């Protein structure tokens, strides 16, 4: 049996991606998924500490308009050793803000390969697939994979019960890891 | 009647994992590749060490030695790249092996009910009885329904 090369479509579409660092690893995310990039410092006055034992990756929330965004620590989400985070990605059409160590660079992805079927646990929700850039394999993050709707509902209930907006000033916390 | 339901002469690839030899039917084997760089990224499937790049394809590396022999491979020389059916498509895995592989023809005896799930059959070769591996049982696999088509797949 020959290992057939992957099929190529005649008209390759490309996608702008952001390569970012979390702990020691590099991940990619479509730039279209990121609405805003903020420094951690710029959010330190508006973030509120939040604690849910089953979700250690979420330790802060940010009030935006009439709803909360939940700050997910990317390193903890991916099971990596937490490291000092410097940036927050506010994701487009999402209740998630992603805490990352830094941006490596912006690149163009021309091909996304499916995650091989041998990967059979949480990573199937974490990643859209894999891409090869400069002879490196980079996982392409699924922006919908950070919090499930049930987890968001749980966090909403938690923050709602603490009259979030009123206590925001008193409970304002610096975002850190 | 499937090929495993009766003794049948088949082409098999013999592979070595430490001190033991196993076999895969040759139609599951794509190639034997030299060691190459393993790319590691965060995941939760402990059987997978990482992935290698082979002819532009990302192939997961699955070390089955500990599962089959009780010992991890301390020395590896090649990757045996094998294919398994996964839903409607073929899925490739790279199995680290410790020696050169050998293509043989042998009568395959189907596995019995009491055999371990990883045994698809048996062959006798040079006085040695060798397990023919059931690749599906020995490597991890997501259920096909969890494998969604690529959203906004490029290319």
Interface residues (C-beta under 8 A of the other chain):
Chain A: X1 X2 X3 X5 X6 X8 X9 X12 X13 X14 X15 X25 X27 X30 X78 X79 X80 X109 X110 X111 X112 X113 X114 X116 X117 X118 X119 X120 X121 X122 X123 X124 X126 X128 X129 X130 X132 X135 X136 X137 X138 X139 X142
Chain B: X26 X27 X28 X29 X30 X31 X39 X41 X42 X43 X44 X45 X47 X48 X51 X53 X54 X55 X56 X57 X58 X59 X60 X62 X81 X83 X86 X87 X91 X92 X93 X139 X140 X141 X142 X143 X144 X146 X147 X150 X151 X152 X153 X154 X155
